[in-house]
Amino acid sequence: MSDIPSINPKYASFKLRVGPSKIHRWGIYAVEPIPAKRKVIEYIGEKISRRETKRRAERELNYLFTLDPYWTIDGSVGGSGAEFINHCCEPNLVSRIVKGHILYFTLRDIKKGEELTIDYHFAHDVEKVPCACGASNCRGTINLKKGQ
């Protein structure tokens, strides 16, 4: 993976850019307004098994997205840039798995220059990861609360 993140325009439906983020390291920003309920980008990368997922999850930084009970996509290997979309407790994107593809759709209109965010939905019963999203309803952790 390159030191300077980039967007693969082949997988993006709108013009996006990478830039420093107040949330975490790098973020993805809209270069143009994006309407609600539109596909923005596909999350791609290397398809890996559960065993390999467990091994790679031990790294300090990882870009793993669970596709189904067996497969995970590692965005750090051949990713589209979607792997740099940060967590937010009040996101403007939602992920949907459609025919084996992980697609990010807008939940609402997104303004030019706005950072794209998604709720990572980490399980409540795994190691807690602090959240720095700054949303008014921030949970304080990327993990879901018990019962969510």
C-alpha positions in Angstrom: 0.0 0.0 0.0 1.3 3.4 -1.0 2.2 6.0 1.7 0.0 8.5 0.0 -3.6 7.3 -0.2 -5.6 7.7 -3.4 -9.0 7.0 -4.9 -9.3 4.6 -7.8 -11.9 6.4 -10.0 -12.9 3.1 -11.6 -14.8 2.3 -8.4 -16.1 5.8 -7.5 -19.3 7.2 -8.9 -18.5 10.8 -7.9 -15.3 12.9 -7.7 -13.6 12.3 -4.4 -10.3 13.3 -2.9 -8.1 12.1 0.0 -7.0 14.6 2.7 -6.0 14.8 6.3 -8.9 14.1 8.7 -9.8 15.5 12.1 -11.3 12.1 12.9 -8.3 9.8 12.1 -5.3 10.1 9.8 -6.7 10.3 6.3 -10.3 10.9 5.2 -12.2 10.9 1.9 -13.9 14.2 0.8 -16.6 15.0 -1.7 -15.2 17.1 -4.6 -18.7 17.8 -5.8 -22.2 17.7 -4.2 -23.5 14.1 -3.9 -27.3 13.5 -3.7 -29.0 11.3 -1.2 -29.5 7.6 -1.8 -26.7 7.3 -4.5 -23.9 4.9 -4.7 -20.6 6.6 -4.0 -17.9 4.0 -4.1 -17.2 0.3 -3.9 -15.0 -1.1 -1.2 -12.5 -3.4 -2.9 -9.3 -5.3 -1.9 -8.0 -8.7 -1.4 -10.5 -11.4 -0.5 -9.2 -13.3 2.5 -10.3 -16.2 4.7 -11.4 -16.0 8.4 -8.0 -17.5 9.5 -6.1 -14.8 7.5 -8.5 -12.1 8.7 -7.6 -13.1 12.3 -3.9 -12.8 11.6 -4.1 -9.5 9.8 -6.4 -8.0 12.4 -3.4 -8.0 14.8 -1.7 -5.3 12.8 -1.8 -1.8 14.3 -3.7 -0.4 11.3 -6.0 -2.6 9.2 -8.6 -2.0 6.6 -10.7 -5.2 7.0 -14.4 -5.3 6.0 -16.4 -8.5 6.6 -18.1 -9.6 3.4 -19.9 -12.8 4.8 -19.3 -15.5 7.4 -16.3 -16.8 5.6 -14.8 -13.9 3.5 -13.3 -10.6 4.4 -12.0 -7.9 2.1 -8.7 -6.3 3.0 -8.7 -2.8 1.5 -5.0 -2.3 2.2 -4.3 -4.7 -0.7 -5.5 -3.2 -4.0 -8.2 -1.0 -2.3 -10.4 1.6 -4.1 -9.7 4.3 -1.5 -13.0 3.5 0.3 -10.8 2.0 3.1 -10.0 5.6 4.2 -13.6 6.5 4.9 -13.6 7.1 8.6 -16.1 6.0 11.3 -18.7 8.5 12.6 -21.5 7.9 15.1 -23.7 10.1 12.8 -22.5 8.9 9.4 -23.5 10.3 5.9 -23.0 6.9 4.2 -24.2 3.3 4.7 -22.7 0.1 3.4 -24.7 -2.5 1.5 -23.5 -5.9 0.3 -25.0 -6.5 -3.1 -24.2 -9.7 -5.0 -20.8 -10.0 -3.3 -19.9 -6.4 -3.7 -19.5 -3.9 -0.8 -21.1 -0.6 -1.9 -21.3 2.7 0.0 -24.5 4.8 -0.5 -25.4 8.3 0.8 -27.9 8.6 3.6 -28.5 12.2 2.8 -27.2 15.0 0.5 -23.5 15.5 0.9 -22.0 19.0 0.4 -18.8 19.7 -1.6 -15.8 19.5 0.7 -17.6 17.3 3.3 -15.8 14.3 4.7 -17.5 11.0 4.0 -18.2 8.8 7.0 -19.7 5.5 7.9 -20.6 3.8 11.2 -18.2 0.8 11.5 -20.6 -1.1 13.8 -17.8 -2.8 15.7 -19.4 -5.5 18.1 -20.0 -4.4 21.7 -18.2 -7.5 23.0 -14.8 -6.9 21.4 -12.0 -4.6 22.5 -13.3 -1.1 22.7 -12.0 1.4 20.2 -12.3 5.1 21.2 -14.2 7.4 18.8 -13.1 10.9 17.8 -15.9 11.7 15.3 -17.2 14.8 17.2 -20.8 14.1 16.4 -23.4 15.5 18.9 -24.6 11.9 19.6 -21.1 10.3 19.7 -21.1 7.0 21.6 -17.5 7.6 22.7 -16.5 4.3 21.0 -16.6 2.8 17.6 -18.2 -0.2 19.2 -22.0 -0.5 19.3 -23.6 -0.4 22.7 -25.0 -3.7 24.0 -28.4 -4.3 22.3 -27.8 -2.1 19.3 
